[in-house]
Amino acid sequence: MLITIQNIDWAILHKIRAALSCRALDFIMPRITLLGNGGAFWIIAGFALLLTKKYRRYGALLLATLAAGALIGNVALKHLAARSRPCWLEEVDLLIKTPRDYSFPSGHTLASVIGAMALKRADRRFGYFAIPLAVLIAFSRLYLFVHFPSDVLFAALLGLAIGFTGQFVFNRLAAPGESAA
């Protein structure tokens, strides 16, 4: 099963590289992935929400779920799985600095899914921007050859699970008669 997944991962990465590599994406994708470095964009969004009375609770939710995602994904799972990155296994000209941490799961994708969920919950109009940005950041990791598709897919599913769990806990902690969502 794992060998089949690995073979599918490589096939998808090579198809992306063969079909989509171009100067425009070579310019854009490193800049898109930069937004996800360390969850930067999503952390900034969380603090921005904290500054407003209307969205303060969602800022707290966003920052708390990002912290949970970092602990579960980057601190625990990356070290447990210790999966090599595609760029470590196959020589390619990288458009970004070679990442030093393990590949599984994609921290960029995990933070982006968590961030997009929280922003959409705060105001569905925020989702019109946040969801496409999350998808672009996740795809950039494949385009840049630093993650396998299964890293990104698992991170997206884990992000959804953390986001829903965070929202559930958040709603349970809300004062009686006060709805967090």
N, C-alpha and C positions, 0 to 999 in steps of 0.2 A: 504493500500500500504506500509506504513512504517513498519507495523508489518511483512508483507511478506519479505521485505528487511532484517529486523532484523533476522528473522528465517533463511533466506538463509545465512546471515553473520555467524551466530552461526554454522550452518551445515558445512560450508566451513572450519571454524576455527577448529572444532572438527575433520574433516576428515584429515586436514593437520597434526594435532597433532597425530592422531591415525596411519596414514600411513607413516609419514616421521620422526618422532622423533627417533633420534639415537645419539650416542656419537659424531660421526663426525660432524653432523650438530649442535649439542649442543655446540661444540667447535668453529665452523666456523661462525655461524650466529651472535653471539654477536660481533665478530670482523668486520663482514661486516656492521652491523648496525652502529658501531662506526664511520665508514667512513662518514656516513650521519649525525652524530650529529651536529646540528647547521649549516648544509650545509658545514661542514669543508672541505671536499675533493673538492667540487665544488668552494668554495671561493679561496682555494689555487690554483686551476686550473685557475681561473679568473685572479688572480694576476700574475701567471706564464705567461699567455698570454699577459698581460700588459707589461711585460718585453721584449717582442719581437716586433720588428717593423712590421713584417709580420702579426702578429695576434693581435696587440694592440687593434684594434677596436672591435674584438670579445671578448677580455677580458673585455672591457667596457660594451659590450652588456651583457655578462654573469653576471657580478656583478650588473648591473642595473636591469636585470630581476630577479635575486635572491632577491634583495632588494624588488622589487614589490611583488614577491611571499611571502616573509616573512610578509610584511604588509597586504596583502590580506588574506593569509592563516592563519598565526600564530597569528597575532594581531587582525584581524577582525573576520574571520569565526569561528575560534576555540571558541572564546568567545560568538559569537552569537548562535552557535549550542549547545555549552556546553555539548557535548556528552561524556558520561563516557566511559572509556576504558574497553575492555573485561577483562583485568586483575584486574580491580576494582570490576567487577560484578561477577566474578567466581574465586574462589581461585585456583591458579596454582603456581607451583614452577617456578618463573621467573629466567631467566639466566642473566638478567641485572637488574639495579636499576629500581624500579617502577617509571614510568614517573609521573610527577606532573601536567602537563598541560592536556587539553582535547584532545580527540581522533580525532575529525573531523575538517578538513582534515589532512591527514598524512603529516607533514612537511618534513620528510625524503624523501617521495616519490615526493612531490612537488618540492623540491630543486633538486632532482636527475633527474627528467624529464626535468626541465629547464636547468640544467647543461649539460645533454647529448645532448639536442637539440643544444645548443650554441656551444658545442665542435664539434658536427657533422657538423654544418654550417661553422665553422672555417676551418675544413679539414675533409673530410669524413673518412679518416683513423683514426682520433681520435674517431669517432663514433664506430669503431670496438671494442674499449675498453669501451667507455663511456656508450653505450646503454646496454650491458650485465651487467655492474656494476649497472646501475640505476635499472634494473629489479631485480637484486640480493638484493639491498638495500630495494626495495619495498617489495619483498617477505620476507625478514628477519623480517619485522615488523609484518607480519602475523605469521610466524613461532614462533616468540618470544611472541606472544599473547598480543601485546600491541596496535594493531589496528584491526578494522573490515575490511573485504574486501571492503566494500563500501567506507570506509575512503580512502583506497589506490586507488581505481578506480577513485573516484571523484578527488583526488589530482593529479592523472596522467592526467586526462582530463583538469583540471585547469592549470596544468603545461604546457600542449600543447597550451592552449589558451594564456597564458601569454607569452610563447616562441614565438608563431606566431605574437602576437601583438607587442612584443618587437622588433622583426625582421622588421615588417612593419614600426614602428616608426623609427627605426634605419636607414632603407633605405630612408625614407622621409627626415631625417636630414642630410643624406650624402650630401656632396658638389655636385653641378651640374656636371655631367659627371663622377662622382665617384660612383662606386657601392659598397655597404657594403657587399653584399652577393655574 
